[in-house]
Amino acid sequence: MKDGADTKWISGDGEGKDEIHTIVLKKPVEEVTYSVLVERICRKIKVDEYKMIVKISYFPMVMYSNKPSYICDDEEVFAYLMQVNQENCRSVLHVELSQTDDHTDFYGGLSDRETTEREATDREVTDREVTDREAIDTEAIDTEATDTETIDTEAVDEDGTEMGATDNEGTGGMLTLYENTEMHENVTEREAGPSVEVSQVVYKERDDGMDLVIGQEFRTKEEAQTHIQKASHLKCFEYEVIKSDSKRYVIKCRGEKEGCKWRVRVAKLTNSDRWTVRTYIKQHRCSVVTTRTLPNRRRGTQKIVASVLAQDYPGSFDTPRPKALMDLVHRRVAVQVSYTTAYRGKRLAANKVRGTPEESYSLLYCYMHVLEQVNPDTITRVVVDEGKKFKYLFWALGASIEGFRAMRKVLVVDATHLKTVYGGVLFIATAQDPNHHHYPIAFGVADGEKYESWLWFMEQLKSVISDVPGLVFLSDRNKGLIKAVRLVFHQAAHGYCIWHLSQNVKGYVRNNKDTCAFKFMECAHAYTEAEFLALYDTFCMRYPSAAEYLKKSCEQKKWARCYFEGVRYNVDTTNSAESFNGVIKDARKLTLLPMFDFIIGKIAEWFNKHRKEAAEQPPALKLVPIVEEEMSKRCIDAGVLTVDELNSFHLEYSVHGSDGKRYTVDMAMKTCTCEQFDKDKYPCVHAVAAATFMTKKAGRELHLSEYCSQYYLVEQWALAYHRTIYPVPHMSDWVIPEEVKAKKVLPPEFEVKKGKPQETRYPSAGEARGREKRGRGSGRGTGTGTGRARGGGMGAYFECGSGSGSGV
């Protein structure tokens, strides 16, 4: 073999057992590897390298060398190649091929080799049944050397042929020395000489902590790798990958040179995606102290983070933030991970529950089918374009649809932007129960807040909620939304959120912006026209530019309570939808299916909570708690009012108010000249005084609940929550018809935007977009600011959309 030239063996004659072959390797000496050499040997003699055990040995070119030297790794390959005599020749290699069924040995004289371990010759193990796999340490001792080798576990192939491993001392064959072959001109005759034995330091055996069993199965190769990685960090051992492909995964301990025989072999089962443990030597003999200080130790991966989350938070999307995950993984697995790795592991854990973003789209039909199965009467719609790419989605739970029949007919509609790679918006149609709780009804997903998207969503919503007189919509002033509501729901009234208007209004004044917004909302809350005109005239004189903006931008009947054409009770803002957007703030960063899971889980939680609240109400309380509390206050205030009877047949009374005014109450028509009774649909303080007077005159007890709207009764409240909402089960439990499986949805086209993604909400039409300067006392942490981020926003001003002076 010439260095730097073609590597060539000197051939000899012979057949059968003592046959000498010639192999040419057109590679420099530095590039000759053990695997290439073994592959060329087996190809030359026409045997399957995966069904044979290859052992390569030679006699070193040193004086008194009577013992063969085995080649087991890259370092020994290189040492052999560097041994040449004066004629630039190398020793003849002796190759022994062992097979357990007939113990046939093949011999060949060669001179080249490669790197990887002898134990990793990667016999192709078939995946039928695994029979009695065990690791055996066989110790063969002769008069000159001692060598300990671990026997590979046996595997049975489809023909019933057993393939086993033998040790290097020749349990499956013999070592042949060619005496007539000249190795070196000075060492053609070998003389016996003293041999020097070097004993290896063997440390006390220790468990690897994996507790694997021969034949144990894993769902995927990655699952097996993660299991091994976690154990390596916990028990402080390092390993090298010998073979890793689509059919097998073989690893050994990095401390093999110290005498450690730890080894794991995992192979894929035939006609299955599962992987099984073929070979497993559990005990380590390497030093923990040495391993702890090894260079290039394995780092924590996102798969380890996902595995920890799957163990501590199974099937949950509400997992700790990446910063907390770094500490959690360090405590669980004894390895430190970076913030990026923790974030990616958190995302990977969520994807394992409901799939990747692409899988979320492809499984939409299947998910909606299962949603309809577990929640009867649920309505779902999926629309794709000509290229099967996602376009629109709509779904409404059957329990919410039925429960809305017992609710006040006021719908708050809004949209919020999704924070996923494909973007889009989430449409929300929600109501408010009589106790001021969220009551989501329908959801939709589209590419943006465009007129076409809103029109499609409203058409689907009409299939759930009929267009009947008395229905009221409340929203911001999105032009596409306003037009869609007008075209689809002809009989419904449409009002504007006074909170958004107040934020727009204060942008037209230079000083006292918050005072301007407050004064505007006072005008909007006025019950009577006279009260409104008095307040609004004052507002116009004080803020003429803001009044001019209101006059040009929207009609008074869209925001003023006294002029509104429908009955919207206490609901005059979109706070219900805005608050719900805050609830799903983190869920909007997830893909579609995990986000839907979170929404359905949250709605199910609310249904269960309010169902128990309604059931726990004492029989004596007939009104929902928040109305009961308000009526208790009004009963106390009504005790000092004077009542005059006007018409006992028509139940008309005149009440002297605490403000010195007279108010006419018609108990038969449930009206009062203060108009609180008319618009709130439960007795005002004047009506309470009149009812008390009626009780004394009639001689019988009259309960105030008789004069309240039926929507405020506990029985009606309980009826809205009587049905149970069930979550969608895990994908492994889905039973999907073939026609549904055949429907596939591709992700929509999206444009990657430069820069940091927008985190804050999009301002409504006309709303000031500039960031206001922070005044004195409104710094962060003081709690005195007026912006939403400082706790002084819409939710702080009124509770769940309540803007009335009564607080209900």
Steps between C-alpha positions, in 0.01 A plus 500: 500500500653830395427804717294759320438262210260217432486255787565149367529153650760251381297203386584137555377172377267271676144400516247442765614538854846646442401728218677835453317784331607827349308823564581840355394808696553820308540717805783656694600320816341770717159442342487121531229420754392184676147495359624540141751218550243262648255582223764431230606175663145369517431609144816330379418163653127546433357484850245715681684726740190534718473126553866441578733594782821646355826471694820643358844429643868509401846437644676828582838561338690493826752253638371207703139565405321166520159636589253633241379856537129560442375811327195643673493874447633783287811550703606139452431527127731794469768324710488200266528712188806678635692170546701432182826315441797608293323386184201717583281196571264432786402194692234276352163544667320196630122527467268267688130491413281315746144380465327323785288249305779298331812664648645542152820701501636701210853626480659760282831679488438873482671822585261794564242608760263757639357638816204425725476223743507133439188461706324747270528302179123559502355168427157548338262385768155414372203620698288194547509361850786559736602182680694491824735792447771512759840656536777257581848586608721212387850485633744292292838447661812347341860483616602837356201740494160560652223664307145562612228559248126545523285273294225670303148388560354260251229589255284260301439586136203408287652163394571404858875557465662625817768760474725539800818673596822330601794630695840581359660189637348283234183351637362509146826428309878463529803721450720395205865597464653481154854383573608506138412866450789741532408793718837664554842393401614508862199332650417215266567255778317581819672431823325462826565778741365638821167679472404804699143508629328826584199459727206739458352684796145375545277726707209384707196427288214749515148509363421724201155589638314424176339172614460375145384148423587290199201522270377832644336711231500872425260684274779673311875504477502853644317377809769240563776757444341745744462227763870417472606865501311575820659201673848599381466844658351371824750215551796687354616278216587580141450286193596487136267423212630204300214471256192712448277457197140427411517143633729498802660707770815363666700676772787417734657663803780749445685332784544175308877534513470495877334162476136616495281260302177707511315478172149552358362389166153604385348380171183572308236230485402353165174637357471742791610848600593388852854439621613227739803441722717222354814519711542651843792481742384690804809543718772762456863444599627845408595768752242766585779740594661457159169530316403821680807678364488359147514762222214541254237356730149476359286809548135522587272495198149624431385138498607464863309817588191367321537167680511670840190703415319190376575334833414792728223659291349214296272621223513858625580819311521713813865427570765718672678775314843425350682672786329276755549199274877544514495444877243220475708300250813553708328356807341208315778393262812661648586684179491869419321624189497841338197727478464422130509126564239535773275704270533249217434212738187673626379541142591140416302373800194690379547363148510145633156545652325636191764494227701764316346813345474319167337197666251729671369600159510151352303359797232769506228282344582213736509728804168661415345157441608383846382829653154441356501142630590580862282814516162437331332780301837667440522687169831507305598630159834483313559680169802458272589662169560333165847387606369333819657779705327618816266795468229512771398307810192522725388302803243541776446259788155344530485576873561871436245511218231349719597704805476829310125445472483570874727807476444867428510549124808720489803384300845654528709442187873561470815363335850441631817428307670161526871492580592191298728469200199500265329795667128559452230627735265332742137618489306484826126530561428502872216590732486601866300298749275690748766464768755680277701192394646421160283278282684425171278368223681482166854526363648543156842519337577703187790674334411848627231747610373553149146548381493163321619322815248673725221433252578127493521485879165678541335262253620204704393670823151542357472120476552490876312813616191603307441852379209601726377834638668585828841367402780750569859508375772698671844554347767751415463704182669266254352592164492147364329373814238776499412430137485122552265529799270733307481262202455171687297599810236739368288511817784533751610827660869587490673712763857621540731443794508821702842413643664506158316821418620663821860417404445653158337810645776585742747500213339827380583702811836619620450513875299295749461211257377255765245751628371541146459122461321479837258781411419335170414173675276689741305625200481152353371351828213747538160322518270789406520736206480807725794379708697422183439840341607682814821299527577505128452877468753550778737255331473682165574837656802367687642276223383642164758311290400168658132577449568582135673166457202315652259685277688402184601145588187329637136551585389557858256207488796266459658589832260703716292277728195722491482490117597138440232317301541158659524358851860445599445494879823599677728397213642805325864397438682211336671421827372142493687428177802707599528317832473166324782606270707556811415152626631340180795735464759222533285244317500724191869419462418129459396325183131462417418169668679575831334843506158341447575250777580784736185693408276195538664412830449853632133506395445158659660630820269804506191291430580267788576786738185703427286187492602429858448864598144489368430169675635627834269801513259482796136437402399834652723688251323518168729750326857457383752614765605829340139613444402375847773716650393807303134449588592475868656848481197640322262353756682686776499827303130459414401491866518880532307581181139617497252332264166638375251275325387633160294212360446184700354315200793577269752481786633848441678685781682827563822473698685792664867439424791578729607771253171690552349392168179307441514178301203317354518122528279263297531160664279334241717615209822483705603855422618807688564853385862465616521228228728274702209257543444510123858443386649281772190277516485477878342743753665832568491653847171673419342175381616329820324770704183455291514120544528545876193725493311241293580227750342700784189582295455159342539319827722238342872461456640599161849381414711746303616216274156514339590838352847397379580364159498121485868510403588609855337199668722231650303228319571664167863554592540131587332401175773676302766274655314171536689324219854366533782592265747220425858548378630338183688178588855421400565428133578136576138453612341651189279283282471683169302383194700454184314775316601746773861380502517557127433871546824686543565868564824669405634798696418842355756709326671747726753775472792503737520846650825656603567613851350408833140370490237744625391422855254781574147508363403682183324834572142534387384746237586856602676398819820687582803290409775703661641408837402753759755659726503382854405772744599543861388218720418276206833319482522127486426325823304788653161370388374853431527498121202501271611264224391138481847375583487692827173351615290809435344381176154395401480207740595725791245765414201275485453142594452263207346760273279669753487870443182592684499695816331210671790275429278236342 
